[in-house]
Amino acid sequence: SFNKGLDDAVFKPIAKGYSYLPEAMRLGVRNVTSNISYTVTIPNHLLQGNFKNFATDSGRFIINSILGVLGIFDPAARIGLKKIEHEDYGQTLGVWGIGTGCYIMLPILGPSTTRDAVGKVANTLLDPFYMVTVGDKSMLGNNFGDTTYYLEQGFDTIDFRSQNLKSFESLEKNSIDLYASVKSLYLQ
């Protein structure tokens, strides 16, 4: 109920407004936040022993950060380096044989499992982008680092929510029990 109320009051209206921005602008935001997420994905490819994906995503990150102007553009795709599903520490724990644990609904963060909740903590604390923005105040100076990190996280969340406006509305309309439907979809 808390998350639904927060979504109705904050995230959905912002996502609807965001969806009116030009597609090129939204794509640029999506590309930048996707590029930044490689700082978590790349180490997880290594930890999972997936060296091909490690090489591909490392190449995408380097090319898009330099030639793609910090990831606004995606020149790596044009030269054949295709996007791969992002990996995180929760998935790595799963590859290592740790079970999912119970399903939980986290305030603000949404659906998760015990394993993925632990992974979310690691995704933040072990994220090099987090470390240089929020963690090391001297690197970007005072609060600029905090602002940079939280703006990136906010844009990523709003972009995801705006891409899924119709899907979430359909889920709400067609679910007898929204909680059970969200749980089932998450666990699938």
Beta strands, then each sheet from edge to edge (+ up, - down):
strand 1: 103-106
strand 2: 110-113
sheet 1: 1+ 2-
end
